[in-house]
């Protein structure tokens, strides 16, 4: 099920790609820079660099981390004003979700297995 941009709320399921989350030590920054075209986000945390990345580099990223890689997730792009409402709704529906906020958009990484349920819920927001 594909979600098209809505006039209000503007939710877009970004294709059928699968995304993953992992953490790597800061000392690996130069090494992972070779894969920036497949890395969606790098966030510096006290435990290391948190990465969100496409499935195509899953095996490569596993070589750089000792932590469990989480995923897969589907990516839903949300207009900036709708992110918190979307998280609240998905949480109420017991749909696993991670929110990443950026300058122009919010990004919801929903459990890949629950992406269709997430889309139905977001259409009703």
Secondary structure, DSSP 8 states (H G I E B T S, - for coil): ------SSS-EEE-TT--EEEEEE-GGGHHHHGGGGGGEEEEEEETTEEEEEEEGGGHHHHHTT-SS--EEEEEEEEEEGGGHHHHHHHHHHTT--EEEEE-SSEEEEEEEGGGHHHHHHHHHT-
